[in-house]
């Protein structure tokens, strides 16, 4: 009887761990979506490879943490960081990046790679090298019961807010005239120009909104990750994986791929070592498991590209 109770407690703990990691994977995936949605539209519509997109994420995190420390209002911090990144994105597009559209991808990489250094050094001069932590008020720094699991309330707010943003973005793209212009520009830029779409203004709008989404993601993530130098480059690689998986230019594909990447990454890091031990034994699994878990999203990307070169929701290549 005692052994049965012990087995039941172990199974219950494993079930709660699975629920926790699934929620963490969804939260990570939705954060990747906020970054990837603007980046995939910029690349798909403007054919512009912006490696500095993660810098807007870092800027949103630093600004959110600083505004929160100054005002004590987390919602003002998130809104202020998002607004500043929106304006900064528009100014950068008009003042610097617009002239690079006609250049090749190599020139675009060099320009935006330089912006990464400028962004990191600017953050270092203003806030120092140690980073900033964003403290939550007691009302958000709590936990609630989800399927018997005590889970962070702020992470649930994060998930809910991102789902609302995704829904609003889907509505704008599918149901409004601006959304129709954006979809037309992403699908066939030359035809959109021929039909009278003001592509210059549309490019500025798309780039600024992408920067705002990245800033929003950064500010919303600051209580979980803390603002630190280089965090934009770290998050950029999974975002590029999401864009390739979902299909370049597809926001729906970015949403689906973000959730897949988030779940695969989190669940892989949690269970890869234990599953590997079933095959190679616990001694080798201690080394092989973590290495395998870090490779999972790239193996997934390779498999999807072999089976569907256009991505999950992109156009199938002939």
N, C-alpha and C positions, 0 to 999 in steps of 0.2 A: 504493500500500500504506500509506504513512504517513497519507494522508488518511482511509483506512478506519479505521485505528487511532484517529486523533483523533476521528472520528465515533463510534466505539464507546465511547471514554472519555466523551464528552459525553452520550451516551445513558445510559451507566451512572450518571453523576453525576445526571442528571435523574431516573432511576428511584429512586436513593437519596433524593433530595430529596422525591420523592412519598411514599415510605415514611415518612420522617421527619415530614412534615406530616400524613399520615393518623394516625400515632400521636399527634402533638400535638393533632389535632382530637378524637380519641377521649378523650384525657386531659382536655381542656377540657370536652368534653361530659359526661363522668362527674362532673367537679366541679360543673357546672351541675345535674346530676341530684341530687346530695346536697342542694343548696339547694332545688331545685324540688319534690322529693318531699314534704317537710314543708309547704311553702307551698301546694301544690296541694290537699293534704288539709285544711289549715286553711281555705282559701277555699271549697273544694267542700263540706265537711261543716259548717263553722261559719258560712259566709257572712260571714267576717271578713276584711277587707282589711288585711293587716299589712305596711305599708311598712318597718317596722323589722326585718324578717327578716334583711336584709343586715348589721344591726348585730351579730347573733349570729355571723355569718361573720367580721366584723372582730374581735370579742371573742375568738373561738377562735384567730385568727392571733396577736393580741397575747399572749394567755395562753400559747399554745404556745411562742412565741419566748422569752417571759420564763422559763417553767418550764425550757425547754431550756438557757437561759443559766445558770440557777441550779443545775440538777442535772446537766447534761451528758448527760441521757438523753432521746433524741428520742421514744421510745415512751411514756415517762412523761408527756412534755409533751403528746403528742396525746391520751392517755387523760385526763389531768387537765383539759385545756381542754374536752374533750367533756363530762366530768362536771359541770364548773362551769356550762356553758351549759345542760345538762339541768336543773339545780336552778334556775338563774336564770329559765329559761323557765317552769317550773312556778310559781315565786313571782310572776312578772309576770302570768301568766294568772289566778291566784287573787286576787292583791291589787289588780290594776288593770284588766286588760282584760276580765274576765268581765262587768263592769257595762256594757261598751260593745257587747255582742252585740245588744242590743235597739235600739241607735241605728242611724242610717243610715250609709251608707258614707262620707259626708262627715265625720261625727264621728270615725269610725274612722281615716280618713286623717289628720285633724288630731292625734289622740292619738298615733298611731304615728310621725307626722312629728316630733312633739315628742320622742319617744324616740330618734330618730336624733341630734338635737342633744345630748341628754343623754349618749348613748353616746359620741359623738365628743369631747365636752368631758371626760367621765370618763377616756377613754383618754389625752387630752392631759395631764390633770393627773397621771396615774400614770406614763405612759411618755414624755411630751414630744411635740413636734410632728415630730420627725425620723423616727419609725418605728423598727421593730426588725427585724433580720435574724435568721433562724433557721439556724444552721450545722449541717450534716450531719456525722455521723462518717465517717471514711474508708471504712468498709465500705459505706456507702450513696452516698457521693459518688464514684461510679465509673461506668463505662459497660460495657455488654455488647453483644455482636454480635447484631443482629436482621436477618436477611436481608442480611447483609453490611454493615449500618449499625451504627456505634458509637452506642448510644443510652443515655440516662441510666438507671441502675439504679433510682434513686428514682422516676422517672416510671413505670417499669414496676411498681414496688411500689404506687404510687398507683393505677394502673389495676387491678391485682389486688385491692387492698383494697376499692376501690369496687365492683367486680363482686361480691365476697363480700357486702358490705353490701346491694347491690341484690337478690342472691339471698335473703339472710336476710329482707329486708323483704317480698319477694314471697311467701316461705313463710308468714310471720306473717299477712299479709293474706288468703292463700288457704286456709290449713290450720288456723288456730287460731280459738278462739271470740272472742278480742279482735279479730282481724282481721275476722271476720264482723260484729261490732258496728260496727267502723269503716266497713266497706263499706256496711252498712245505713244508718248515719248520713249518709254521703256521698250515698247514692242518694235517701233519703227520711227526713229527720230526724224529721218528725212521726210517721210510722209506727213508727220505732225507739223513740221515747218511749212510744207507745201499747203497745208490746210489752214494756215494762219495762226498757229499757236506761237505765242511769244516765248520762245525757248529760253532766252536769256533770263527773263524774270522767273520762269518755271525752274530753271536750274538753281537760281539763288534760293527760291522757296524750298526746294527739295534738300539742298545742302544745309540750309539753316535749320530745317526741321530735323534732319538727321543729327546735326550737332546738338540740338535741344534734347532729343531722345537719349543721346549718349550722356549728356550732362545730367539728365533726370536719373538715368541708371546709376551714374556715379554718386550722386547725392543720396539716392535711396540705398545704395550699397555701403556708404561710408560708415554707418553704425555696425555693419557686419564685418567689413574688411579693414577699416581705417584707411585714411588717405595717405598714400605713400608714393614716392618718386618711382617711376617706371611701371606703375600698375597698369597704365594704358597699353604698353607693349605686351605685357603678360596676357591680357585679356584679348588682344587683337588676333592671335593665332587661332583660338577656338572660334572666334567670329568668322574668320575666313573659311574655316572648315564648315561652319553652318551655311555660309553663302553658297559654297560649292555643293554641299549636300542638298540644299533646298532648291537650287536652281538660280542662277544669276538673274536678278531683277524681279524675282517672285517673293512678295511679302508673305503670302500664304505658305510658300515653301520654307521661308526663313522661320516662320512660327513652328511648323512641324519639325523641321530639322533641329531647331533650338531645344525643343523638348526632348527629342531623341538623344542629342549630344549631352544634355544635362543629366538625363537618367543613366545613360551608358557610362559617363564619367564618374558619377557619384557611386552608382552600384558596383562599377568595376573596381573602384578603389576600396570599397567595403568588402567585396566577396572574392576578388580575383585570387588572393593568396590562398584562401580556404579551398576554392575550386581547383587551383593548380596543384595543391597538395594531394588531391585525389588521384592525380595522374603521375606526378614525379616524386611524391613524398614530401613531408614537412621540411626536411633539411634544405632541399633545392628550392622549394616553394617560397621560402623566406626571402630569397634573392630574386627569383624569377617572377613571383607574383606582382610586386610593385612595378617592375619594369613592364610587364604585360599590361597592367592596368593603365599605365601612362600612354600606351600605344593604341588602346582600344578605339578611340574616336578616329584615329588615322587609318586603322585597318577597316573600320566601318566606311569611311569615306572612299577608300580604294575599292571596296566591294560594291558600293552603290555606283561608282563611276564606271565600273566594268559592266554592270547590268543595265544602268540607265545613265549614259554620259551627260545628259542634260540636267541631271539632278532629280530629286523626288517630284518636284512640281514644275520643273523647267521644260523647255522644248527638247524633245528627243532629237539628238543629232543623227543625221543620216549616216 
